Amino acid sequence: MRSKIKSMVLIFTTITLIGCGGDRYYIKSDYTPEQWHKDKTECHYQARANTVNVNSVIETAFVMRDLMDLCLKSKGYTLQQQ
């Protein structure tokens, strides 16, 4: 039980820290909300599959973010950070 609480606190902290890096928006000309959802879902699945062996929750979050960026860029999206 104590381990579960520690994990939840760590995950919350990680999400909060990553969120402090600024909002991330991806733009692409002529795309629909349906296409965005499909592309984002595919990239998230691929990023998750490539981080299953990462031991640290914090490292996993950063690696997933970078893999999502690469995947979406390969699909023609541009990252706009604010």
N, C-alpha and C positions, 0 to 999 in steps of 0.2 A: 504494500500500500504506500509506504513512504517513497519507494522508488518511482511509483506512478506519479505521485505529486511532484517529485523533483523533475521528472520528464516533462510534465505539463508546464511547470514554471520555466524550464529551459526553452521549450518550444515557444511559449508566449514571448519570452525575452528575445529570442532569435527573430521572430516575426516583427517585433517592435523595432529592433535594431535595423533590420533590413528596410523597414518602412521609413526610417529616418534618412535614408539615402536619397530621398526625393521621389516624387511620383514618376512612374515610368509609363509612357504612352507610346504606342506603336502606330504608325501611320502607313498607309499604302493607298495609292490612287485606285479608284474604281473597285473597291471591295465592299461586299455586303456584310451585314451583321452575322449572317449564317456562315459565310466564308471565314470571317474572323473567329467565330466560335470553333469551327472545324479545325482551322490551323492552330489555334491556341491549345485545343484539346490534344491534337496530335503531338505538338511540341512538348506539352506537359507530360504526356505518356512517355515519350522518348527520354526526356530529362530524368524522369523518375526511374525509368529502367536502367539508366546509366549511373545512378547514384545509390543503388541498393547495397553496395559494399563499402560505402563511406561510413566510418564509425561515429563521427561527430555530427550532432544535430546542426550545429552552427555551420560547419563546413558543408554539410549536405545542402543547406539553404542557399549558401553562396554559389556552390557549384551548379545547383538547379537553376538559379537565376541566370548564370552565365550561359548554360546550355540552352535555356529558353531564348535568350538573346540571339545566340548563334542560329538556332533553328528558325526563328521568326525572320531573321535577316535573310536566311537562305530562301525563304518563301516570298521575299520582296518587301518586307516591312522595314521601316526605318524607326529607330528608337529616338524618341523625343523625351528628354528628361526635364522636369520643371522643379 
